[in-house]
């Protein structure tokens, strides 16, 4: 299952790259990249700088989550913060625990990449509008991100808070 999630993360990175290259020629030479609370542009980059920023963002996030998967399986047990850690990281449960945590990390990375795809799409739309301003579409996306984050925390707690019956 880990391979499926690794491919999912890779696919979201590639989707972000595809979005960046597709948007590049469609953006103005001077791209609004930062917006105040009212949605008005107050930070700018060149179109080429924006492309590099977008590609770097998707790449670094993908590598970060893949690196976390690599690292978490190699951490000593005392550095892993789980309910009932001694049970879940005992030799007979350790592989399954790390497999589950790896899947969670990879799915979290993929969801973050999709969140960034949505944010960069809103930035693209803002730069196609006159005057350049960010739409209120940011709020449902932010709310979805918060709900998904809370859901992931609940999933971890639900999975590890109780020991299975012997």
DRENGU-585746 format. One line per 2 residues: number of its first residue (from 1); their letters; for each residue x negated, y negated, z negated of N, C-alpha, C. Coordinates in steps of 0.02 Angstrom, whole numbers, plus 50000, padded with zeros to 5 digits. Each point is the difference from the previous one (the first is absolute). Layout:
N
NUM> A> X,Y,Z,X,Y,Z,X,Y,Z ~ ...;
END
This chain:
166
1> XX> 49959,50060,50000,50041,49940,50000,49957,49937,50000 ~ 49941,50004,49969,49955,49943,49997,49983,49976,50070;
3> XX> 49989,50047,50046,49983,49981,50069,50056,49960,50032 ~ 50062,50019,49987,50057,49963,50028,49999,49929,49975;
5> XX> 49988,49991,49935,49998,49933,49972,49940,49960,50025 ~ 49944,50034,50012,49942,49966,50028,50016,49975,50071;
7> XX> 50034,50042,50038,50021,49979,50068,50050,49943,49996 ~ 50044,50001,49951,50049,49946,49991,49964,49934,49986;
9> XX> 49951,50002,49955,49962,49939,49985,49962,49977,50063 ~ 49969,50046,50035,49964,49981,50061,50048,49970,50052;
11> XX> 50059,50029,50006,50049,49974,50048,50022,49929,49982 ~ 50007,49985,49936,50019,49932,49981,49943,49951,50012;
13> XX> 49938,50022,49990,49943,49957,50016,50000,49985,50075 ~ 50009,50052,50041,50002,49991,50072,50058,49956,50022;
15> XX> 50057,50006,49966,50058,49957,50015,49982,49927,49985 ~ 49965,49988,49945,49979,49932,49984,49952,49972,50052;
17> XX> 49952,50042,50022,49954,49979,50053,50039,49984,50064 ~ 50046,50045,50018,50039,49989,50060,50039,49935,49997;
19> XX> 50030,49987,49943,50036,49938,49990,49954,49940,50009 ~ 49940,50004,49971,49953,49944,50003,49981,49985,50073;
21> XX> 49983,50052,50037,49981,49988,50070,50058,49978,50043 ~ 50060,50026,49986,50059,49979,50038,50016,49927,49987;
23> XX> 49994,49979,49938,50017,49931,49981,49948,49949,50023 ~ 49938,50022,50007,49945,49953,50010,50012,49950,50057;
25> XX> 50014,50024,50059,50010,49954,50057,50066,49963,49998 ~ 50045,50021,49957,50065,49968,49994,50002,49945,49947;
27> XX> 49945,49994,49962,49996,49949,49949,49968,49937,50027 ~ 50014,49942,49970,49967,49939,50022,49926,50003,49981;
29> XX> 49960,49956,50029,49928,49999,49986,49987,49985,49926 ~ 50040,49959,49970,49995,49984,49929,50058,50033,49964;
31> XX> 49985,50050,49957,50052,50042,49970,50010,49979,49927 ~ 50063,49988,49982,50017,49987,49931,49996,50066,49963;
33> XX> 49960,50003,49947,49990,50063,49964,50016,49996,49926 ~ 50013,49941,49976,50019,49992,49929,50059,49953,49997;
35> XX> 50045,50014,49954,50062,49962,49996,50014,49984,49927 ~ 50028,49940,49988,50017,49981,49932,50066,50033,49979;
37> XX> 50023,49986,49940,50060,50032,49974,50062,49983,50041 ~ 49999,49943,50034,50057,49981,50043,49995,50031,50069;
39> XX> 49947,50038,50013,49992,50032,50065,49964,49958,50052 ~ 49975,49942,49980,49966,49955,50047,49926,50020,50005;
41> XX> 49974,49999,50061,49931,50018,50011,49953,49950,49967 ~ 49949,50028,49964,49950,49956,49970,49930,50030,50002;
43> XX> 49991,50051,50041,49934,50030,50010,49996,50027,50071 ~ 49942,49993,50032,49995,50016,50071,49937,50039,50015;
45> XX> 50001,50038,50054,49942,50035,50027,50004,49996,50076 ~ 49944,50013,50032,50003,50007,50073,50033,50068,50015;
47> XX> 50024,50008,50059,50032,50062,50021,49951,50059,49993 ~ 49936,49990,50019,49951,50053,49994,49984,50017,49927;
49> XX> 49996,49950,49958,49989,50012,49929,50058,50040,49970 ~ 50060,49983,50022,50060,50035,49975,49998,50074,50022;
51> XX> 49979,50013,50060,49994,50069,50024,49951,50039,49957 ~ 49942,49970,49987,49949,50033,49959,50027,50012,49929;
53> XX> 50034,49950,49973,50028,50006,49933,50051,50057,49997 ~ 50043,50003,50050,50052,50052,50002,49969,50069,50005;
55> XX> 49953,50009,50046,49967,50065,50009,49962,50019,49936 ~ 49965,49952,49971,49962,50014,49939,50046,50019,49942;
57> XX> 50056,49966,49994,50047,50014,49946,50025,50072,50005 ~ 50024,50020,50059,50026,50068,50008,49945,50052,49990;
59> XX> 49940,49986,50023,49945,50047,49995,49978,50008,49927 ~ 49990,49945,49965,49977,50003,49931,50052,50035,49955;
61> XX> 50063,49985,50009,50052,50033,49960,50000,50075,50013 ~ 49996,50020,50063,49998,50071,50017,49940,50035,49969;
63> XX> 49942,49969,50006,49939,50029,49971,50003,50001,49924 ~ 50028,49948,49970,50006,49997,49927,50041,50059,49974;
65> XX> 50058,50012,50030,50042,50054,49975,49970,50069,50014 ~ 49968,50007,50057,49966,50063,50013,49942,50010,49951;
67> XX> 49965,49946,49983,49947,50004,49951,50026,50016,49930 ~ 50059,49973,49983,50030,50016,49935,50017,50074,49995;
69> XX> 50024,50029,50056,50015,50072,50001,49936,50039,49988 ~ 49947,49981,50033,49936,50034,49991,49976,49994,49928;
71> XX> 50005,49940,49972,49975,49986,49934,50041,50034,49945 ~ 50066,49998,50006,50041,50026,49945,49991,50074,49988;
73> XX> 49983,50038,50051,49989,50071,49992,49932,50015,49967 ~ 49957,49950,49997,49933,50010,49973,49989,49965,49933;
75> XX> 50049,49964,49976,49993,49965,49937,50001,50050,49942 ~ 49960,49987,49949,50006,50041,49939,50069,49989,49969;
77> XX> 50026,50050,49968,50067,49998,49972,50012,49940,49955 ~ 49949,49979,49963,50011,49944,49953,50014,49934,50035;
79> XX> 49987,49996,50064,50014,49939,50038,50067,50002,50036 ~ 50036,50054,49993,50066,50007,50032,50052,49987,49947;
81> XX> 50044,49952,50013,50051,49981,49952,50067,50030,50021 ~ 50016,50057,49971,50063,50034,50013,50031,50021,49933;
83> XX> 50066,50001,49997,50030,50031,49940,49980,50074,49998 ~ 49986,50026,49942,49981,50070,49991,49940,50018,50044;
85> XX> 49952,49956,50003,49941,50009,50043,49966,50067,49989 ~ 49993,50021,49939,49966,50063,49987,50034,50059,50034;
87> XX> 50067,49998,50001,50037,50054,50033,49992,49995,50076 ~ 50012,49941,50028,50001,49992,50073,49931,50006,50031;
89> XX> 49948,49988,49961,49932,50005,50027,49963,50062,49975 ~ 50037,50045,49968,49970,50064,49981,49982,50037,50065;
91> XX> 49950,50043,49998,49977,50033,50061,50055,50033,50042 ~ 50050,50029,49967,50053,50034,50038,50050,49952,50033;
93> XX> 50001,49937,49980,50047,49950,50029,49964,49945,50038 ~ 49935,49995,49992,49962,49944,50027,50009,49992,50076;
95> XX> 49994,50053,50039,50005,49994,50073,50069,49975,50021 ~ 50052,50027,49970,50068,49978,50017,50011,49927,49980;
97> XX> 49974,49981,49942,50007,49930,49978,49965,49953,50048 ~ 49939,50016,50018,49963,49957,50046,50032,49999,50069;
99> XX> 50028,50055,50022,50035,50001,50065,50061,49954,49998 ~ 50037,50001,49944,50058,49958,49994,49980,49926,49998;
101> XX> 49948,49985,49960,49976,49931,49996,49972,49976,50067 ~ 49966,50044,50036,49975,49982,50067,50057,49981,50046;
103> XX> 50052,50041,50000,50058,49985,50041,50031,49933,49982 ~ 50005,49988,49934,50029,49937,49977,49958,49941,50023;
105> XX> 49934,50005,49994,49956,49945,50021,50006,49988,50075 ~ 50002,50053,50039,50003,49993,50073,50067,49970,50021;
107> XX> 50054,50021,49969,50066,49972,50015,50003,49926,49979 ~ 49971,49985,49942,49998,49931,49977,49961,49956,50049;
109> XX> 49944,50026,50024,49961,49963,50050,50039,49989,50064 ~ 50035,50051,50023,50041,49993,50061,50056,49949,49990;
111> XX> 50032,50002,49941,50053,49951,49986,49972,49929,49997 ~ 49941,49992,49972,49969,49934,49998,49984,49976,50071;
113> XX> 49975,50045,50041,49986,49982,50070,50064,49978,50036 ~ 50055,50036,49988,50064,49980,50031,50024,49933,49974;
115> XX> 49990,49989,49936,50016,49935,49970,49961,49944,50035 ~ 49936,50013,50013,49958,49950,50034,50021,49990,50073;
117> XX> 50021,50054,50033,50026,49994,50068,50059,49951,49999 ~ 50045,50009,49951,50058,49955,49995,49979,49928,49987;
119> XX> 49952,49991,49955,49977,49932,49984,49968,49967,50062 ~ 49956,50037,50034,49968,49972,50059,50051,49987,50056;
121> XX> 50054,50038,50001,50052,49987,50049,50035,49933,49984 ~ 50013,49988,49936,50030,49937,49980,49954,49941,50016;
123> XX> 49935,50009,49991,49952,49948,50017,50002,49987,50076 ~ 50004,50054,50038,50005,49994,50073,50063,49960,50019;
125> XX> 50057,50018,49970,50062,49965,50016,49996,49927,49979 ~ 49968,49986,49943,49993,49931,49978,49959,49959,50050;
127> XX> 49951,50031,50030,49957,49964,50048,50034,49993,50068 ~ 50053,50036,50012,50037,49994,50063,50056,49949,49993;
129> XX> 50014,49979,49938,50054,49953,49988,49973,49928,50000 ~ 50047,49954,50009,49982,49929,49995,50051,49967,49953;
131> XX> 49979,49970,49947,49932,49997,49973,49980,50067,49970 ~ 49936,50009,49992,49975,50063,49974,50016,50006,49926;
133> XX> 50046,50047,49986,50018,50011,49930,50019,50073,49991 ~ 49987,50025,49941,50014,50069,49984,50074,50007,49983;
135> XX> 50032,50051,50028,50071,50009,49987,50012,50029,49931 ~ 50062,50000,49980,50019,50029,49935,49996,50076,50003;
137> XX> 49982,50029,50057,49992,50072,50005,49946,50028,49956 ~ 49959,49957,49972,49947,50022,49955,50029,50028,49936;
139> XX> 50056,49974,49977,50027,50020,49935,50026,50071,49999 ~ 50038,50023,50050,50020,50070,49999,49940,50048,50006;
141> XX> 49949,49979,50037,49940,50042,50006,49964,50003,49933 ~ 49994,49943,49966,49967,49999,49934,50040,50041,49950;
143> XX> 50066,49994,50001,50042,50039,49955,49993,50075,50014 ~ 49998,50018,50063,49991,50071,50017,49933,50025,49975;
145> XX> 49948,49960,50005,49935,50018,49975,50000,50011,49924 ~ 50034,49957,49965,50005,50007,49927,50039,50063,49982;
147> XX> 50055,50012,50034,50041,50060,49986,49961,50063,50015 ~ 49964,50001,50057,49959,50059,50017,49945,50011,49949;
149> XX> 49969,49947,49977,49947,50006,49949,50028,50029,49936 ~ 50057,49974,49979,50032,50027,49939,50019,50073,50010;
151> XX> 50023,50017,50059,50018,50070,50015,49940,50046,49995 ~ 49943,49977,50023,49939,50041,49996,49979,50010,49928;
153> XX> 50007,49949,49958,49984,50007,49929,50047,50050,49968 ~ 50064,49995,50015,50050,50047,49973,49984,50071,50023;
155> XX> 49979,50008,50063,49983,50067,50025,49942,50030,49961 ~ 49949,49960,49986,49943,50025,49961,50022,50019,49930;
157> XX> 50039,49957,49968,50023,50015,49932,50046,50061,49999 ~ 50044,50006,50049,50044,50058,50002,49961,50064,50011;
159> XX> 49948,49998,50040,49961,50060,50015,49957,50021,49941 ~ 49971,49953,49964,49949,50018,49951,50021,49990,49927;
161> XX> 50059,49972,49987,50019,49987,49931,50017,50063,49961 ~ 50025,50051,50033,50016,50062,49967,49959,50057,50026;
163> XX> 49980,50042,49955,49965,50061,50021,50053,50051,50021 ~ 49986,50036,50054,50048,50054,50018,50002,50053,49945;
165> XX> 50057,50033,49994,50006,50053,49951,49953,50057,50017 ~ 49971,50033,49950,49952,50054,50014,50032,50060,50034;
END
